[in-house]
Amino acid sequence: DRDPALVLTEIGQGLVTETGALDYGVVIKDGAVDETATQALREKMRTERGEVEVFNFGPDIETLRKNCLEETGLPAPKQPMWRTAEAAE
């Protein structure tokens, strides 16, 4: 959740409109944050949205390489080879 005070500041800077603040779950009334209405709106938004899924980064690199040809029709890219630097004598 965005800090309602920050949203109010951004309204004052012309970066967000009062209508746009509603997208952040912030209700502005008479130039100030309406804390009660903001809390109620945010609760309503959470209920309607449901549970937020944790971002899935997908399988590990070995699994991606193993399944690459089957899933994409392309061979797996070669594993990068890093050379070790040698000190000059």
ABEGO torsion letter per residue (X at the ends): XBBAAAAAAAAAAGABBAAAAAAAGBBBBGGBBBAAAAAAAAAAAAAAAEBBBBBBAEBBAAAAAAAAAAAAGBBBBBBBBBBBBBBBX
